[in-house]
Amino acid sequence: MLLPDAVRYATISAAELRTHFLIDNLFTAGRIDRIWCDADRAIIGSAVPIEKPLPLEAVPEMRSAFFCERREIGILNIGNPGAVTVDNKVYAMDNLDCLYVGMGCKDIRFSSQTPEKSARFYLLSYPAHRDYPVTLARRTDAQAVKLGTAATCNSRTIYKFIHPDAMKSCQLVMGFTQLDSGSVWNTMPPHTHLRRSEVYLYFNMAPDVRVFHLMGRPDETRHLVIADQQAVVSPAWSIHAGAGTAAYAFCWGMGGENQAFNDMDALTTGDLI
């Protein structure tokens, strides 16, 4: 997955915009999907185990003996209860639990508690240069931050999982945001952060709900119409904000030069064109 730069982005069609920035084929029953992206060399993936555990293996393009030889992974379960086994240790994961897997872990397997109600594991991986311990956090363990107001239609709770003050990692920062009922706007006013790219996975959406994800340079904004369990890559030069036809949730993950959550270049709505 090679992303157009900020100049080429302004010239492509809506269909090309979806091809280059949107991932609409995650979460296939009974298999693991992995998409490599040139933005900070992220790998976006999923695992939907049914009858038998699914092993996470390196692909030839990685030139690695095993997936985490030089990588770390954040894993969020957006489905039913399941488990991730890392080097023979089992980590049971309920809905919206998060697992960090550090560099050097060799054998990683995904399973569902019951085949009829499968787990749905979302994976986000970045290169790593040192190892940190495998860490499991329940949804109740996440650092919850309430933001926004009902008056501006963006009342929401940010749940922070992987960050320097909790689940330590090499460069990955990860969590999810849940909008309150009646609120639809996220990340407004918008911002960019040239030190790192970001990946959004939208979920907890009814079949007929859509999110209009805003992206691009502040003076050259475009949008992607996104359905449930689709992901979008946000390069460092792009804003990222959105509005839905109903409340929704999204998993955010970042990788790049630093892990400071508030490292952003703020914009106002008046800056957008």
LINPERA-V115908 format. One line per field, one symbol per residue. ss: DSSP state (a for helix, b for strand, c for the rest). phi: phi as a letter, one per 30 degrees, with the letter a starting at -180 (. if undefined). psi: psi as a letter, one per 30 degrees, with the letter a starting at -180 (. if undefined). A space follows every 50 residues. Layout:
ss=???
phi=???
psi=???
This chain:
ss=cccccaaaaccccaaaaaaaabbccccccccbbbbbccccccbbbbbccc cccbbccccaaaccccaaacbbbbbbbccccbbbbbccbbbbbccccbbb bccccccbbbbbcbccbcccbbbbbbbcccccccbbbcaaacbbbbbccc cccccbbbbbbbccccbcccccbbbbbbbcccccbbccccbbcccbbbbb bbbcccccccbbbbbbbccbbbbbbbcccbbbbbccccbbbbbbccccbb bbbbbbccccccccbbccaaacc
phi=.cddddddedccddddddddccccbdiceiaccbbdbddhhdbcaabbdc dbdcdccdceddhbdaecebbbbcbbcccdeaaccchicccdbdeidbbc bcejdccbbcbcdbddbddbccbbbbebcacbddbcbdeddddcbdbibd dchbdaccccccaecbddbdbdbaabbcddejcbdbhbddabbddacbbc ccahcdecdbccddajdecadbbbcbceicbbccdddcdaaabcdadabb ccbbbldbcddcdacdbcddddb
psi=jkkllfeeefflleeeeeeefkjghlikkglkkkjkkfjghkkkllkikd elkkkjlkleffhlelegegllkkkkjgblkalkkjhgkkjkklkglkkk klkfkejkkklkekefilljkkkkklllflklkkkkkleffkjkkkllle egghklkkjkdjlfgcjklefkkkalkkklkfkfkkhklllljfflllkk jkahklegkkkjjklalegikllkjklkhllkkjlffkljllklfllllk kkklkbflgjegjljkllfffk.
